[in-house]
């Protein structure tokens, strides 16, 4: 069995990544909260390649999201599929640099 860890970096990477997770989730019958609502067993057959099944049957993307700007992370979190990510999916970001 193989797993994919999806790395999203920067504003562009996170915008493309957010769309990627919407498409993949739709293909696998997973809604924006990470709950399976599909109509075919085939949709879940290889879902473990992209998702980890968490407590309560929720599917969480195998992804790491990073950016130096907190606004990008906020945009992903407030987006259509923002609830599907756990807080630890979001890597560190730098608010300000001291001098």
PyMOL commands that set and color helices and strands:
alter all, ss='L'
color gray80, all
select helices_A, chain A and resi 10-27+41-45+47-49+55-57+70-78+82-84+87-89
alter helices_A, ss='H'
color red, helices_A
select strands_A, chain A and resi 6-9+51-53+59-61+63-66
alter strands_A, ss='S'
color yellow, strands_A
deselect
rebuild
show_as cartoon
